[in-house]
């Protein structure tokens, strides 16, 4: 008669250890994937803001009044003015969690011509992990699209920005996005 044989305690412990290591490694990979997906939001949003700034600047801004035949009708080019408030207004609203903004937050400057997110025609419809802001210096011909985030909720905020400067009838946008965390790039 054949003797029934089971697994030894050592074999079971080795199997449990291997399964545990695989679980830890896969958990880390999933966490990295989730962070990368959340960071894609900020990269796409700031890129859209920068390109919207360039598009708005390229639009001809005509002076008021009627031009006579042969008069200079080129108008003036201006950057969209700075946003009144970032969205969301409080950076703690995105600390380790999603924030669902409203259309009213993005269109707060709609009554002021050529101002903020309304001028850029920029908004986010879905939940967001970052606080967004836009500032422009008309005299210097520069703008900065900014975002702040704290994905893990540890109180350490990461700051992202992309800048641009006007050059004649064009806007030159920085080649890359600057990221700082607690003052360190």
C-alpha positions as CSV (number, residue, x, y, z in Angstrom):
1,X,0.0,0.0,0.0
2,X,1.3,3.4,-1.0
3,X,2.1,5.7,1.8
4,X,0.3,9.1,1.7
5,X,2.8,11.9,1.8
6,X,2.0,15.6,2.3
7,X,4.1,18.7,2.2
8,X,6.6,19.3,4.9
9,X,6.5,22.4,7.1
10,X,9.7,23.7,5.4
11,X,8.2,23.3,1.9
12,X,5.0,25.2,3.0
13,X,7.1,28.0,4.6
14,X,9.2,28.4,1.4
15,X,6.0,28.6,-0.7
16,X,4.4,31.2,1.6
17,X,7.6,33.3,1.5
18,X,7.8,33.2,-2.3
19,X,4.1,34.2,-2.6
20,X,4.8,37.0,-0.1
21,X,7.7,38.4,-2.1
22,X,5.7,38.3,-5.3
23,X,2.9,40.2,-3.6
24,X,5.2,42.9,-2.3
25,X,6.9,43.3,-5.7
26,X,3.6,43.5,-7.6
27,X,2.2,45.9,-5.0
28,X,5.2,48.2,-5.5
29,X,4.7,48.0,-9.3
30,X,1.0,48.8,-9.0
31,X,1.8,51.8,-6.8
32,X,4.4,53.1,-9.3
33,X,1.9,52.7,-12.1
34,X,-0.8,54.6,-10.2
35,X,1.6,57.5,-9.4
36,X,2.7,57.6,-13.1
37,X,-1.0,57.8,-14.2
38,X,-1.6,60.6,-11.7
39,X,1.5,62.5,-12.9
40,X,0.2,62.3,-16.5
41,X,-2.7,64.5,-15.4
42,X,-0.3,67.4,-14.4
43,X,1.9,67.0,-17.5
44,X,-1.1,67.1,-19.9
45,X,-2.9,69.9,-18.0
46,X,0.1,72.2,-17.9
47,X,0.9,71.5,-21.5
48,X,-2.7,72.4,-22.5
49,X,-2.5,75.6,-20.5
50,X,0.8,76.6,-22.2
51,X,-0.4,75.9,-25.7
52,X,-3.7,77.7,-24.9
53,X,-1.7,80.7,-23.9
54,X,0.2,80.6,-27.2
55,X,-3.0,80.3,-29.2
56,X,-4.7,83.2,-27.3
57,X,-1.6,85.4,-27.8
58,X,-1.6,84.6,-31.5
59,X,-5.2,85.7,-31.9
60,X,-5.3,89.3,-33.1
61,X,-6.6,91.7,-30.5
62,X,-8.1,94.6,-32.3
63,X,-8.3,98.1,-30.9
64,X,-11.7,99.6,-30.3
65,X,-13.1,102.0,-32.9
66,X,-13.3,102.0,-36.6
67,X,-10.1,102.0,-38.7
68,X,-9.9,104.2,-41.7
69,X,-8.8,102.8,-45.0
70,X,-5.0,102.3,-45.0
71,X,-4.8,102.7,-41.2
72,X,-2.7,100.2,-39.2
73,X,-5.2,97.5,-38.2
74,X,-2.8,95.0,-36.8
75,X,-4.1,95.4,-33.2
76,X,-2.1,94.4,-30.2
77,X,-1.2,91.0,-28.8
78,X,-1.6,90.4,-25.1
79,X,-1.3,87.4,-22.8
80,X,-4.3,86.2,-20.9
81,X,-4.1,88.0,-17.5
82,X,-3.4,86.0,-14.3
83,X,-6.1,83.8,-12.8
84,X,-7.8,85.4,-9.7
85,X,-7.6,82.2,-7.7
86,X,-6.1,78.7,-8.2
87,X,-8.4,75.7,-8.6
88,X,-9.0,74.4,-6.0
89,X,-8.5,77.6,-3.9
90,X,-7.0,75.6,-1.0
91,X,-4.1,73.2,-1.6
92,X,-5.3,71.0,1.3
93,X,-8.3,70.0,-0.9
94,X,-6.0,67.8,-3.0
95,X,-3.8,66.4,-0.2
96,X,-3.7,62.7,-0.8
97,X,-7.1,62.6,-2.5
98,X,-9.0,63.6,-5.6
99,X,-10.8,66.9,-5.9
100,X,-13.9,67.4,-8.1
101,X,-13.8,71.0,-9.3
102,X,-16.9,72.8,-10.6
103,X,-17.2,74.8,-13.8
104,X,-17.9,77.9,-11.7
105,X,-14.3,77.6,-10.3
106,X,-12.8,77.6,-13.7
107,X,-15.0,80.4,-15.0
108,X,-14.6,82.7,-12.0
109,X,-12.9,85.3,-14.2
110,X,-15.4,85.1,-17.1
111,X,-16.8,88.5,-16.3
112,X,-13.3,90.0,-16.7
113,X,-12.2,90.1,-20.3
114,X,-8.9,88.5,-21.2
115,X,-8.4,87.0,-17.7
116,X,-7.4,83.6,-16.2
117,X,-8.7,80.2,-17.0
118,X,-11.7,81.6,-18.9
119,X,-9.4,83.5,-21.3
120,X,-7.4,80.3,-21.8
121,X,-10.6,78.3,-22.2
122,X,-9.1,75.8,-19.8
123,X,-10.9,73.6,-17.3
124,X,-10.9,70.0,-16.0
125,X,-14.1,68.1,-16.0
126,X,-13.1,65.0,-14.1
127,X,-11.5,64.5,-10.6
128,X,-8.1,66.1,-10.2
129,X,-5.1,65.4,-8.0
130,X,-3.5,68.8,-8.4
131,X,-4.2,72.5,-7.7
132,X,-3.7,74.6,-10.9
133,X,-2.8,78.3,-11.2
134,X,-1.8,80.6,-14.0
135,X,0.1,83.9,-13.8
136,X,1.2,86.3,-16.5
137,X,3.4,89.4,-16.5
138,X,2.2,91.6,-19.5
139,X,5.1,94.0,-19.1
140,X,7.7,91.3,-19.3
141,X,5.7,89.2,-21.7
142,X,6.0,86.1,-19.6
143,X,3.6,83.5,-18.2
144,X,3.8,80.5,-15.8
145,X,1.3,77.6,-15.7
146,X,1.6,76.0,-12.3
147,X,0.4,73.0,-10.4
148,X,0.8,71.8,-6.8
149,X,0.2,68.2,-5.6
150,X,0.5,65.9,-2.7
151,X,-0.3,62.5,-4.0
152,X,0.5,60.5,-0.9
153,X,-1.0,63.0,1.6
154,X,2.2,63.2,3.6
155,X,2.1,67.1,3.7
156,X,5.1,67.4,1.2
157,X,3.8,69.3,-1.8
158,X,5.4,68.9,-5.2
159,X,5.3,72.0,-7.4
160,X,5.2,71.8,-11.2
161,X,5.5,74.6,-13.7
162,X,6.0,75.4,-17.4
163,X,6.9,78.9,-18.4
164,X,6.8,80.9,-21.6
165,X,7.9,84.2,-23.1
166,X,6.5,86.3,-25.9
167,X,8.8,86.9,-28.9
168,X,7.3,89.2,-31.5
169,X,4.1,87.6,-32.6
170,X,5.0,84.2,-31.1
171,X,5.2,82.6,-27.7
172,X,8.2,80.5,-26.8
173,X,7.3,77.7,-24.4
174,X,9.9,76.0,-22.2
175,X,11.0,72.7,-23.6
176,X,10.4,70.9,-20.3
177,X,8.4,71.1,-17.1
178,X,10.2,72.1,-13.9
179,X,9.4,70.1,-10.8
180,X,10.4,70.9,-7.2
181,X,9.6,69.1,-4.0
182,X,10.2,71.0,-0.8
183,X,12.5,73.4,-2.7
184,X,14.5,70.6,-4.3
185,X,14.4,70.1,-8.1
